[in-house]
Amino acid sequence: MEGNRLGNRALDTIEKLGNKLPHPFMLFVYFIVAIILTSFIISFFDVAFQDPESGDMIEINNMLSADGIEYIFSSMLDNFTGFTPLGTVLSLMLGIGLAQKVGLMESFMKKTITNAPKQLVTYAVVFAGILGNLASDAAFVIIPPLAAMVFYSIGRHPVAGLAAGFAGVGAGFTANFLITGTDALLAGVSTEVAQTINEDLFVTPVDNYFFMVVSVFMLIFVAVWITEKVTVPRLGKYDPKYAEDGVLDQKVEEITPEINRGLRNALIAGALYIGVAALLILPPNAILRADDGSMVPSPFFDNIVPINLLFFLVVSITYGVTVKEITAARDVPEKMAAAMKDMSGFIVLIFAASQFIAYFDYTNIGAWIAVSGASALESMNFTGLPVIVLFILFTTMLNMFIFSGSAQWALMAPVFIPLFVYLNYDPAYIQLAYRIGDSSTNIITPMNPYVPMVLAFLKQYDTRAGFGTLFSIMIPYTIVILTLWIIMFVVWSLLGLPIGPGSGMHIQ
């Protein structure tokens, strides 16, 4: 009991501190002001450092000088419109957003869970939660309450279902079998930063793909094991007297024959699309292979975002036409436009983030910190896997205060990517380490805006529940998943396995 009270007090403190942080957009604005002022102050001390790549001496550029002020105004639009993640994410979300608007995502998740055999329902819940990150934050709204209802309908504790669903959606947010908006966004930020050090460095949306596909299986089995061996025994037998009135009378909506036909037709259309794509990729000298016939690099991986975009358009239009969500050609652009409205917050955030990264590069403050930090780590002989693991743990701590994965990476990447590049680590590898730390704590951070919503779902089944209840249920998922994910990361690194097509631990 004392441990629970201490844990609750710690989370209350985190929540209070986190609530005092400004909106991520304003956070970037404040950091921009800090960069400008810092560059002005440093300019009085004639700070210079040697570029490890070229051997040239580099000075800190003062942004309040005449040249710096001119740069602020002249670069502003280019910083925004030329920001790598902007086009790639918005393009991919045209397809994924259409899938959401026609109901394909929600129907797929419901079908996966409700049609699973009773003995496999926990696997289906976690699996649907992990794949649900295709629908971005919508999965937080759909999966946990649906899982609770399904568990109760088969005579199991509804809170255990809710916990399994929340774990799959939250802790598994960054893993998937398909390329998602998260892959495009993080890779874009990583590339934008890496090229401030070396123009030949870049990160593609598939550079973490191999590791993340294997992570899906690891996350499923671990989350199911925790649910069955820890959560269910701890919750014990469900007592319906603590449920809110009417909640136990809720029924899972049946999948209509029309939706079944829509899912079947979407599956057929997707399979046909993949078959056509395979003909363009697999045969020797295929169109999407490189001139020498290789797959890595090749036009296929260079164009993975538009290839994925077309896949989602094909399956979404097929499903939408079948279920009559699309009855005229104009419905497609209208629903895509509606999906883009949901991305307005991302666009606003990117405007500030792009300026922050550009100014960090212009002043050379980021390079200065990176070179100094890399030199310090080398002098301490602290440059191997332990320092990467420490970076993962630091990410988990920061995620307790900044929930937005894009905002957090846009803040961390300008410092840590250059630092680790100077230690010869591939930016894609550092990005992968970030994703592990960021995802693992999504289900326990008070800054997750969906935690209060999940708590509200929990209280429907147990009116006695509070935030401490939810935290005590979810903390085993975070601890075990984070621990095993780090172990998997370390073993993967020691074996020298590629984390994605053509990408690994060190810069080639």
C-alpha positions in Angstrom: 0.0 0.0 0.0 2.8 2.4 0.9 4.4 1.6 -2.5 1.2 2.5 -4.3 0.9 5.7 -2.4 4.4 6.7 -3.3 3.8 5.8 -6.9 0.6 7.9 -7.0 2.4 10.8 -5.4 5.2 10.5 -8.0 2.7 10.5 -10.9 0.8 13.4 -9.3 4.0 15.4 -9.3 4.8 14.4 -12.9 1.3 15.5 -13.9 1.5 18.8 -12.2 4.9 19.6 -13.7 3.8 18.4 -17.1 0.7 20.5 -17.0 2.8 23.6 -16.5 4.6 22.9 -19.8 3.3 25.0 -22.6 1.6 23.6 -25.8 4.3 21.9 -28.0 4.0 24.7 -30.5 4.8 27.3 -27.9 7.5 25.0 -26.5 9.3 25.3 -29.9 8.8 29.0 -29.9 10.4 29.4 -26.5 13.3 27.2 -27.6 13.7 29.3 -30.8 14.0 32.4 -28.6 16.5 30.6 -26.4 18.6 29.7 -29.4 18.6 33.3 -30.6 19.6 34.7 -27.3 22.2 31.9 -26.6 23.8 32.6 -30.0 24.0 36.3 -29.1 25.6 35.6 -25.7 28.1 33.1 -27.1 29.2 35.5 -29.8 30.9 37.6 -27.1 33.3 34.8 -26.3 34.6 33.9 -29.7 33.7 30.2 -29.3 35.0 27.9 -32.1 35.4 24.2 -32.5 36.9 21.8 -35.1 34.6 19.9 -37.4 35.7 16.2 -37.1 34.7 15.6 -40.7 36.6 18.4 -42.5 39.0 19.6 -39.8 37.7 23.2 -40.4 37.2 25.5 -37.5 33.6 26.5 -37.0 32.2 29.5 -35.1 28.9 30.0 -33.5 26.7 32.2 -35.7 24.9 35.1 -33.9 21.3 35.2 -35.0 21.0 38.8 -33.8 23.7 39.9 -36.2 22.6 41.5 -39.5 23.2 38.2 -41.3 21.3 36.3 -38.6 18.3 38.6 -38.7 18.2 38.4 -42.5 18.3 34.6 -42.3 15.4 34.5 -39.9 13.1 36.2 -42.4 14.6 34.9 -45.7 14.6 31.2 -44.6 11.2 31.1 -42.8 9.1 29.8 -45.7 11.7 27.5 -47.1 12.3 26.0 -43.6 8.6 25.2 -43.5 7.8 24.1 -47.0 11.1 22.3 -47.5 10.8 20.4 -44.2 11.1 16.7 -45.1 8.4 15.2 -42.9 5.7 17.7 -44.1 5.2 16.3 -47.6 5.8 12.6 -46.8 3.5 12.5 -43.8 0.6 14.5 -45.4 0.9 12.4 -48.6 0.7 9.1 -46.6 -2.1 10.4 -44.5 -4.2 11.1 -47.6 -4.6 7.3 -48.0 -4.7 6.4 -44.3 -7.1 9.2 -43.6 -9.4 8.0 -46.3 -9.4 4.6 -44.7 -10.4 6.1 -41.5 -13.2 8.3 -43.0 -14.9 5.4 -44.8 -14.8 3.3 -41.7 -12.3 0.7 -42.9 -9.9 1.0 -39.9 -12.7 0.7 -37.3 -14.3 -2.2 -39.0 -11.0 -4.1 -39.4 -10.2 -3.6 -35.7 -13.7 -4.7 -34.6 -13.7 -7.7 -36.9 -10.3 -8.8 -35.6 -11.4 -8.8 -32.0 -15.0 -10.0 -32.2 -14.4 -12.9 -34.6 -11.4 -14.3 -32.6 -11.9 -17.7 -30.9 -12.5 -17.3 -27.2 -9.0 -18.8 -26.3 -7.3 -16.3 -28.7 -9.3 -13.2 -27.9 -6.4 -11.6 -25.8 -4.1 -12.1 -28.7 -6.6 -10.5 -31.1 -7.1 -7.5 -28.8 -3.4 -6.8 -28.5 -2.8 -7.4 -32.2 -5.6 -5.1 -33.2 -4.3 -2.5 -30.8 -0.8 -2.6 -32.3 -2.0 -2.5 -35.9 -4.5 0.2 -34.8 -1.7 2.8 -34.8 -2.4 3.0 -38.5 -5.4 5.0 -37.4 -3.1 7.1 -35.2 -4.9 8.3 -32.0 -8.3 6.9 -33.1 -7.2 3.5 -31.8 -7.1 4.8 -28.3 -10.8 5.6 -28.6 -11.8 2.3 -30.2 -9.8 -0.6 -28.8 -9.9 -0.3 -25.0 -13.7 0.0 -24.6 -14.3 -2.6 -27.3 -11.9 -5.0 -25.6 -13.6 -4.5 -22.3 -17.0 -5.3 -23.7 -15.7 -8.4 -25.6 -14.0 -9.7 -22.4 -17.2 -9.3 -20.4 -19.3 -10.9 -23.1 -17.2 -14.1 -22.8 -17.3 -14.1 -19.0 -13.9 -12.6 -18.3 -12.9 -9.5 -16.3 -13.7 -6.5 -18.5 -10.9 -4.4 -17.0 -8.3 -7.1 -18.1 -9.6 -6.6 -21.7 -9.3 -2.8 -21.4 -5.8 -3.1 -20.1 -4.7 -5.5 -22.9 -6.2 -3.1 -25.5 -4.6 -0.1 -23.9 -1.2 -1.8 -23.8 -1.4 -2.8 -27.4 -2.4 0.6 -28.6 0.0 2.6 -26.4 3.1 0.5 -25.8 2.9 -0.9 -29.3 2.2 2.5 -30.9 5.4 2.5 -33.0 5.4 -1.1 -34.3 3.5 -2.3 -37.3 3.6 -4.6 -40.3 2.9 -1.6 -42.6 4.6 1.7 -43.1 2.7 4.3 -41.2 2.7 8.0 -40.7 4.9 7.6 -37.7 7.6 6.0 -39.8 7.5 8.8 -42.3 7.4 11.6 -39.7 10.3 10.3 -37.6 12.4 9.5 -40.7 11.8 12.9 -42.1 12.9 14.7 -38.9 16.0 12.4 -38.7 17.0 13.1 -42.3 16.5 16.8 -41.8 18.8 16.8 -38.8 21.4 14.3 -40.1 21.9 16.3 -43.3 23.0 19.3 -41.3 26.1 17.1 -40.5 26.5 15.3 -43.7 24.4 15.8 -46.8 24.8 12.2 -47.8 23.1 10.9 -44.6 19.4 10.2 -44.8 16.8 8.0 -43.1 13.9 6.4 -45.0 10.5 5.3 -43.6 11.6 1.7 -43.9 14.9 2.0 -42.1 13.5 0.5 -38.9 11.2 -1.9 -40.6 12.9 -5.3 -39.9 13.2 -4.6 -36.2 9.7 -3.2 -35.9 8.1 -6.2 -37.7 9.8 -8.6 -35.2 8.7 -6.2 -32.4 5.1 -6.8 -33.3 5.4 -10.4 -32.4 7.4 -9.7 -29.2 4.8 -7.1 -28.1 1.9 -9.4 -28.7 3.3 -12.3 -26.7 4.6 -10.2 -23.9 1.4 -8.2 -23.5 -0.7 -11.3 -23.6 1.5 -13.0 -21.1 1.3 -10.1 -18.7 -2.5 -9.9 -19.1 -3.0 -13.6 -18.4 -0.3 -14.1 -15.8 -0.3 -10.8 -13.9 -3.4 -8.7 -14.7 -6.1 -11.3 -14.6 -4.9 -13.0 -11.4 -4.5 -9.6 -9.7 -7.9 -8.4 -10.6 -9.6 -11.7 -9.5 -13.3 -12.4 -10.1 -15.2 -9.5 -11.5 -17.9 -8.0 -9.2 -20.6 -6.4 -11.4 -22.1 -4.5 -8.4 -19.4 -1.8 -8.9 -20.3 -1.1 -12.5 -22.1 2.0 -13.6 -25.8 1.6 -14.5 -26.3 0.3 -18.0 -22.7 -0.4 -18.9 -23.0 -4.1 -18.6 -26.0 -4.1 -20.9 -23.9 -2.7 -23.7 -23.5 -5.1 -26.6 -20.7 -5.2 -29.2 -22.1 -4.0 -32.5 -22.4 -6.9 -34.9 -20.4 -6.8 -38.1 -23.1 -6.5 -40.7 -23.0 -8.6 -44.0 -22.3 -5.3 -45.9 -19.3 -4.6 -43.7 -18.1 -8.2 -44.1 -18.4 -7.8 -47.9 -16.5 -4.5 -47.7 -13.6 -6.1 -45.7 -13.5 -9.1 -48.1 -13.4 -6.9 -51.2 -10.8 -4.6 -49.6 -8.7 -7.7 -48.9 -9.0 -8.9 -52.5 -8.1 -5.4 -53.8 -5.2 -5.2 -51.5 -3.9 -8.6 -52.5 -4.2 -7.7 -56.2 -2.3 -4.5 -55.6 0.4 -6.3 -53.8 0.6 -8.8 -56.6 1.0 -6.1 -59.2 3.6 -4.4 -57.0 5.5 -7.7 -56.7 5.7 -8.0 -60.5 7.4 -4.6 -60.5 9.9 -5.6 -57.7 10.7 -9.3 -57.6 11.7 -10.4 -61.1 15.4 -9.7 -62.1 15.7 -6.3 -63.8 12.2 -5.4 -62.6 11.1 -1.7 -63.1 11.4 -0.8 -59.4 14.9 -2.4 -58.9 18.1 -0.5 -59.2 20.0 -0.4 -62.5 22.3 -3.2 -61.3 19.3 -5.3 -60.2 19.7 -4.8 -56.5 16.9 -4.2 -54.1 18.8 -2.0 -51.6 18.9 0.8 -52.6 16.3 0.8 -55.3 13.4 2.9 -56.6 11.1 0.7 -54.6 12.4 1.8 -51.3 13.0 5.3 -52.5 9.3 5.6 -53.3 7.8 3.5 -50.5 5.5 6.4 -49.3 3.7 6.8 -52.7 3.5 3.0 -53.0 1.9 2.8 -49.6 -0.4 5.8 -50.4 -1.7 4.0 -53.5 -2.3 0.8 -51.5 -4.4 2.6 -48.9 -6.3 4.4 -51.7 -7.1 1.1 -53.4 -8.3 -0.7 -50.3 -10.2 2.3 -48.9 -12.0 3.1 -52.2 -12.9 -0.5 -52.6 -14.3 -0.8 -49.0 -16.0 2.6 -49.3 -17.8 1.7 -52.5 -18.9 -1.7 -51.1 -20.4 -0.3 -47.9 -21.8 2.8 -49.8 -19.7 5.3 -47.9 -18.5 6.3 -51.4 -21.4 6.7 -53.8 -19.9 9.3 -56.2 -16.4 10.2 -57.3 -16.6 13.5 -55.4 -16.9 11.6 -52.1 -13.2 10.5 -52.4 -11.6 14.0 -52.4 -14.2 15.3 -49.8 -13.3 12.5 -47.4 -9.6 13.0 -48.0 -10.1 16.7 -47.3 -11.9 15.9 -44.1 -8.9 13.7 -43.1 -6.5 16.6 -43.8 -8.5 18.8 -41.4 -7.5 16.3 -38.6 -3.8 17.0 -39.6 -4.1 20.8 -39.0 -2.5 20.5 -35.6 0.4 18.6 -37.1 0.9 21.3 -39.8 0.9 24.1 -37.2 3.4 22.2 -35.0 5.7 21.5 -38.0 5.9 25.2 -38.8 7.5 25.9 -35.4 9.6 22.7 -35.3 11.0 23.3 -38.7 12.2 26.8 -37.7 13.7 25.4 -34.5 15.8 22.7 -36.3 16.9 25.2 -39.0 18.0 27.8 -36.5 19.8 25.1 -34.4 21.7 24.2 -37.6 22.4 27.9 -38.6 23.9 28.9 -35.3 26.1 25.7 -35.1 25.1 25.4 -31.5 23.8 21.8 -32.1 27.1 20.8 -33.8 29.1 22.4 -31.0 27.1 20.4 -28.3 27.4 17.2 -30.4 31.2 17.5 -30.9 31.8 18.4 -27.3 29.5 15.6 -26.1 31.0 13.0 -28.4 34.5 14.1 -27.3 33.5 13.8 -23.6 32.0 10.3 -24.2 35.1 9.2 -26.1 37.4 10.5 -23.3 35.5 8.4 -20.8 35.5 5.4 -23.2 31.7 5.4 -22.9 30.7 5.0 -26.6 29.2 1.5 -26.9 25.8 0.0 -26.3 25.5 1.2 -22.7 25.4 4.8 -23.8 22.6 3.9 -26.3 20.6 2.1 -23.5 21.1 5.2 -21.4 19.6 7.3 -24.2 16.6 5.0 -24.3 16.1 5.4 -20.6 16.4 9.2 -20.9 13.7 9.1 -23.6 11.3 7.3 -21.3 11.9 9.9 -18.6 11.3 12.8 -21.1 8.2 11.0 -22.4 6.6 11.4 -19.0 6.5 15.1 -19.6 6.2 15.5 -23.4 3.7 12.9 -24.8 3.7 14.0 -28.5 6.2 11.7 -30.2 6.8 14.1 -33.1 7.4 17.1 -30.8 9.7 15.1 -28.5 11.8 13.7 -31.4 12.0 17.2 -33.0 13.4 18.5 -29.8 15.8 15.6 -29.1 17.0 14.8 -32.7 19.0 18.1 -33.2 21.1 17.3 -30.2 21.4 13.5 -30.1 21.6 12.6 -33.8 24.7 14.8 -34.4 26.3 13.5 -31.2 25.9 9.9 -32.1 26.8 10.5 -35.8 30.1 11.8 -34.6 30.4 8.4 -32.7 29.7 6.7 -36.1 26.2 5.5 -35.2 23.6 5.5 -38.0 20.8 8.1 -37.5 18.2 5.4 -38.2 19.7 3.3 -35.3 19.4 6.2 -32.9 15.8 6.8 -34.2 15.0 3.2 -33.4 16.4 3.6 -29.9 14.2 6.6 -29.4 11.1 4.7 -30.6 11.6 2.0 -28.0 11.8 4.5 -25.1 9.0 6.7 -26.4 6.4 3.9 -26.9 7.0 1.9 -23.7 5.8 4.6 -21.4 2.8 5.8 -23.4 0.5 3.9 -21.2 1.6 5.4 -17.9 2.5 9.0 -18.6 -0.1 11.4 -17.2 0.6 13.6 -20.2 -1.1 11.1 -22.5 -4.4 12.9 -23.3 -6.1 9.5 -23.6 -5.2 8.4 -20.1 -8.2 10.3 -18.6 -10.4 8.8 -21.3 -9.2 5.3 -20.6 -9.7 6.0 -16.9 -13.3 7.0 -17.6 -13.8 3.7 -19.4 -12.3 1.9 -16.4 -14.6 3.7 -14.0 -17.6 2.5 -16.0 -16.8 -1.1 -14.9 -15.4 -0.2 -11.4 -16.6 3.1 -9.9 -14.0 2.7 -7.2 -11.1 3.1 -9.7 -8.9 6.1 -9.8 -5.7 7.1 -11.7 -3.7 5.1 -9.2 -5.7 2.0 -10.1 -5.0 2.4 -13.8 -1.3 3.1 -13.1 -1.0 0.0 -11.0 -2.6 -2.1 -13.7 -0.5 -0.7 -16.5 3.0 -0.4 -14.9 3.8 -4.1 -15.3 3.3 -3.8 -19.0 5.6 -0.8 -19.2 8.4 -2.4 -17.1 8.4 -5.8 -18.8 7.9 -4.4 -22.4 10.7 -1.8 -21.9 13.1 -4.3 -20.4 12.5 -7.0 -23.0 12.6 -4.5 -25.8 15.9 -3.2 -24.6 17.3 -6.7 -24.4 16.0 -7.4 -27.9 17.7 -4.2 -29.1 21.0 -5.1 -27.5 21.0 -8.7 -28.8 20.0 -7.5 -32.3 22.9 -5.0 -32.1 25.4 -7.6 -30.9 24.4 -9.9 -33.7 24.9 -7.1 -36.2 21.5 -7.7 -37.8 20.1 -5.0 -40.2 17.3 -2.9 -38.6 15.8 -2.2 -42.0 16.7 -2.5 -45.7 20.3 -1.3 -45.9 20.5 0.2 -42.4 22.2 -1.0 -39.3 24.0 0.1 -36.2 26.9 2.1 -37.8 27.2 4.4 -40.7 28.4 2.5 -43.8 
